[in-house]
Amino acid sequence: MEETFSRSVNDMRSLYKLSAEELKAVENADKAAEELSILEYEHYLKHEFNKEAPGILAKYGLLGIPISKEYGGLGMNPIVSVLVKQRLGQLGLGISSFINVQMFLCAQTIQRWGNTAQKEEHLPRAVKSERVYAFGLTEPEAGSDPASLQTAYEEKSGNYLLNGTKYLISNGTIADHMIVFAHEKGSQKEITAFIVDTKANGISRTELHEKIGLFTSDTGMIEFDDVSVPKENVLGPVGKGMNVAYSALLNARLGVAASCVGVIEGSLRASIERAKSRVQHGKEIGKHQLIQQHISAIKQNLEMAKWPVYFAAFRKAEYEHNHDDKQLMEEVELRVSLAKRIASRLAFESADRAVQIHGGFGYSLISPVGQLFCDSRVARIYEGTDEIQDLKIAESLLGREFAAYK
Ligand SMILES: Cc1cc2nc3c(=O)[nH]c(=O)nc-3n(C[C@H](O)[C@H](O)[C@H](O)COP(=O)(O)OP(=O)(O)OC[C@H]3O[C@@H](n4cnc5c(N)ncnc54)[C@H](O)[C@@H]3O)c2cc1C
């Protein structure tokens, strides 16, 4: 097992006894990361989706960690998911974004809110990567405030007709199916979730290339023009779409936090190697004290980020068995927001220090730390921005009557 990650797994094992099956899943994440490493690097340089990644992840069972065995998954808890995401985060956030969307935002959401027919139809295929999924909440005019979305549905001839635009959607142009959120035409409040087949008439998709990182992740804009969706494709109760969305975001937010711990590990690993091999002023740069200070800071960041993420995973593991416990839900939301806020900030800072240690070579996409730097910035934006996490954290301390953004 990769050394930095192996230390983290041992840390986790000092608090939680991983079963033989769980340890195998974690070891598989390590194997998948090894197998994916060069491919991810090559696709990154070409600025293209890593098309081999879904198959390799599925081969190691990594797209089904929280999905029950009945539907082909591993039926494991967030503690295992966090370790898996952490290891893959060492490769940057491209693969991590794919897993987040396919597994946490889509499959796990269908598992929680879908009926039996929907679960049978979608979960085994998502786990095997036979189908790619996307999650369409954000719109050009509705980001941090998703409840203001404009995509509308109306009943027509026994089906629903969807009209609107979804923006910045990961897997957007490659997805076979997509969870889409829309409000009832004429009623801003009644938001409902739908599972939409992207082959339906009236859907047009455009890839968004002009990103400043995350080059191996597909990002798209999707327009819906009178798209007919069968009634049986409603996900969860009609009018309860925001509950569906918030539960999905909670899963994915923890996933982002975990992959940020991986970014810090990747930054540390590369920095140590560089510090030992690069010679300037007659000695390895790792012998210069100011380089040691950067390395120490990245290690501190790793410790500061890891524990809030692990703690959030423990609480979320409890919550998975108690979805009706409101107090526990609030506690989990707070823990997950703290984990994401802390880990994403420290990931970006660590990648920045790693670039500094690598000098001019670091300021290029040829260096793995250049890739980590470009990728890690998005973690402070997607699945809820820094500011939104701050408002959530403050609200949990000040009380609901101080909620600043509802
Ligand atoms: C690469 C990428 C992939 C993505 N993938 C997906 C996906 O798969 N599916 C999906 O649905 N979405 C996706 N998103 C969208 C992402 O979730 C949004 O970008 C994010 O929620 C922020 O929304 P916004 O970009 O519209 O920013 P805005 O909401 O316009 O925010 C702009 C700024 O204002 C701040 N702000 C907003 N409201 C408040 C407030 N009340 N108080 C204080 N500050 C505030 C924000 O924090 C931010 O700093 C993706 C985004 C990116 C960049």
The ligand as a Gaussian input file, in Angstrom:
#p B3LYP/6-31G(d) Opt

LIG

0 1
 C      -16.267000      21.894000     -12.101000
 C      -17.637000      22.005000     -11.491000
 C      -18.460000      20.887000     -11.454000
 C      -19.759000      20.986000     -10.952000
 N      -20.581000      19.885000     -10.970000
 C      -21.884000      20.025000     -10.631000
 C      -22.806000      18.930000     -10.791000
 O      -22.439000      17.823000     -11.178000
 N      -24.126000      19.159000     -10.523000
 C      -24.589000      20.355000     -10.089000
 O      -25.791000      20.484000      -9.876000
 N      -23.729000      21.406000      -9.894000
 C      -22.403000      21.271000     -10.166000
 N      -21.532000      22.334000     -10.017000
 C      -22.059000      23.616000      -9.582000
 C      -21.639000      24.016000      -8.183000
 O      -22.313000      23.252000      -7.238000
 C      -21.891000      25.528000      -8.059000
 O      -20.910000      26.173000      -8.843000
 C      -21.842000      26.022000      -6.613000
 O      -22.925000      25.533000      -5.875000
 C      -21.851000      27.560000      -6.528000
 O      -22.850000      28.109000      -7.314000
 P      -22.482000      29.268000      -8.367000
 O      -21.330000      28.803000      -9.153000
 O      -23.718000      29.632000      -9.094000
 O      -21.997000      30.489000      -7.490000
 P      -22.963000      31.617000      -6.808000
 O      -24.073000      30.942000      -6.077000
 O      -23.302000      32.643000      -7.821000
 O      -21.972000      32.213000      -5.750000
 C      -21.007000      33.232000      -6.055000
 C      -20.345000      33.656000      -4.761000
 O      -21.323000      34.206000      -3.862000
 C      -21.291000      33.499000      -2.620000
 N      -22.642000      33.468000      -2.068000
 C      -23.789000      33.027000      -2.646000
 N      -24.808000      33.153000      -1.788000
 C      -24.296000      33.663000      -0.633000
 C      -24.845000      34.022000       0.624000
 N      -26.135000      33.853000       0.908000
 N      -24.018000      34.522000       1.545000
 C      -22.694000      34.674000       1.308000
 N      -22.117000      34.372000       0.142000
 C      -22.920000      33.870000      -0.818000
 C      -20.776000      32.116000      -2.986000
 O      -20.275000      31.453000      -1.851000
 C      -19.713000      32.457000      -4.007000
 O      -18.551000      32.882000      -3.358000
 C      -20.214000      22.232000     -10.451000
 C      -19.358000      23.334000     -10.441000
 C      -18.088000      23.237000     -10.946000
 C      -17.195000      24.456000     -10.938000

